[in-house]
Amino acid sequence: MTVTKTQLADAYSAALNKALGEDWGTDFSRRDANRLLDALWPVVADLALKDTKKTVPGSVPLGHLGRLKMRYKAPTKARKGTNPFTGEPTTFKAKPATLQPRFTAGKAFKDEATKYFKKKMK
């Protein structure tokens, strides 16, 4: 099942109400949760891209969920090769260097997934 942003905001507002509602004396709505999520994404992206060097890209911990890392891919030169289906010689274009985001699940998240899978497979 793919979760929509609305469903995520609903779940997030319920979690906020459970964790902080009484302490803060407020009731978090879907709109509040949506605004918090919208404020979170640029912060995570800025932290992941902050001070990225070519050999040591940034990394942002996301609690028990995991870690977001930026991976550096070096540029490639143009090269000659052959089409494996026709045997015809061809030239592959050069590609520039890029930074690509990679997510690594945390131990708690992996354990939760394993527990869920074992429960479903009984």
ABEGO torsion letter per residue (X at the ends): XBBBAAAAAAAAAAAAAAAAAAAAGBBBBAAAAAAAAAAAAAAAAAAAABGBBAABBBBBBAEAAEBBBBBBBBBBBBBBBBBAAAGBBBBBBBBBBBBBBBBBBBAAAAAAAAAAAAAAAX
